[in-house]
Amino acid sequence: MSKVTVVGAGNVGATCANVLAFNEVADEVVMLDVKEGVSEGKAMDMMQTAQLLGFDSTLVGCTNDYAQTANSDVVVITSGIPRKPGMTREELIGVNAGIVKSVAENLLKYSPNAIIVVISNPMDTMTYLALKALGLPKNRVIGMGGALDSSRFKYFLSQAIGCNANEVEGMVIGGHGDTTMIPLTRFATYKGMPVANFISAEKLEEVAAATMVGGATLSCWVLLHGMHRVQQEHSSLNLSCTTKRKWFLVQYSWKANTANLIFASVFLLSWARMASKRSLN
Ligand SMILES: NC(=O)c1ccc[n+]([C@@H]2O[C@H](COP(=O)([O-])OP(=O)(O)OC[C@H]3O[C@@H](n4cnc5c(N)ncnc54)[C@H](O)[C@@H]3O)[C@@H](O)[C@H]2O)c1
């Protein structure tokens, strides 16, 4: 019998568990969360659609009870906080590192042979943390982020070309971060032909840029929803949609620039130190 555990029953975890069960990827899917009753409720809700949708997998939810995850073939870690509008993924590291490490250790106690899939952000760092903390061979700890980035890239390409995303091939390499991912524009194809045959170089650059901030753009939509609510509650606040977007972009670019500045300073300092060592030698 195959078994998959998903830790975290939030937006990503619950969707992941639902897709796994619906596609009968495993006989049993266990969803675990720290919040009392959340996984149990969501699992029951999904299982009540089993007959309607015609799937046979069993989906169960539990609150922090790792015994129920025992003997999983694959475990998916989505637990942790997501970023708020204007935040970079890297800013989540302080909170999520502790969560991912303890969750991974608990999972391994009950499923010593499981393959670990890490989703929590900052995904690359969390995957490396899990690898080091668990001491497993590297083919058993996998991070998921590049697959989503590539899928986003193909979506934006399809929008620019005006076609179905399934007719587009493309890949994003690098890190799962706004400034570290690299959409391979030159190798992207539409029906086997270079996408450059169908869209201008300028449009292709726009597609690459949109892909890199794809996650942040989604947070922006969530922010817009939040601001609409605030506006409804305080009707005297008359913010236009453009104002809200601008506010987000100012906040976001300020944070991204700060992160770049810190990175550049650290790089320059290390370079200066190396150069002074060399000149001393
Ligand atoms: N890698 C990717 O491509 C990708 C894509 C989207 C989101 N993410 C990341 O995935 C994570 C989850 O995002 P989300 O939108 O589902 O957030 P969410 O807030 O909707 O859900 C997170 C869930 O984790 C639970 N949780 C927190 N600590 C826990 C613990 N110690 N044990 C068990 N459960 C715990 C919370 O109770 C919550 O239900 C975030 O870090 C987000 O940035 C990654």
The ligand as a Gaussian input file, in Angstrom:
#p B3LYP/6-31G(d) Opt

LIG

0 1
 N        8.030000      26.061000      -3.202000
 C        6.998000      26.631000      -3.779000
 O        6.861000      26.621000      -4.995000
 C        5.960000      27.320000      -2.923000
 C        4.763000      27.794000      -3.489000
 C        3.826000      28.403000      -2.663000
 C        4.080000      28.515000      -1.294000
 N        5.249000      28.067000      -0.784000
 C        5.537000      28.123000       0.656000
 O        4.840000      27.061000       1.287000
 C        4.564000      27.410000       2.647000
 C        3.079000      27.241000       2.925000
 O        2.321000      28.186000       2.195000
 P        0.718000      28.272000       2.394000
 O        0.254000      29.309000       1.461000
 O        0.131000      26.911000       2.365000
 O        0.649000      28.827000       3.899000
 P       -0.578000      28.649000       4.909000
 O       -0.388000      29.651000       5.985000
 O       -1.863000      28.647000       4.153000
 O       -0.370000      27.173000       5.512000
 C        0.703000      26.823000       6.320000
 C        0.209000      25.770000       7.305000
 O        1.329000      25.268000       8.031000
 C        0.865000      24.967000       9.344000
 N        1.978000      24.840000      10.275000
 C        2.756000      25.807000      10.828000
 N        3.669000      25.262000      11.650000
 C        3.481000      23.931000      11.628000
 C        4.106000      22.817000      12.268000
 N        5.133000      22.983000      13.100000
 N        3.625000      21.580000      12.000000
 C        2.581000      21.383000      11.152000
 N        1.955000      22.398000      10.518000
 C        2.382000      23.649000      10.751000
 C       -0.056000      26.149000       9.666000
 O       -0.916000      25.852000      10.747000
 C       -0.785000      26.339000       8.345000
 O       -1.997000      25.619000       8.295000
 C        5.051000      28.861000       2.805000
 O        6.325000      28.869000       3.378000
 C        5.083000      29.374000       1.376000
 O        5.965000      30.445000       1.220000
 C        6.181000      27.458000      -1.572000

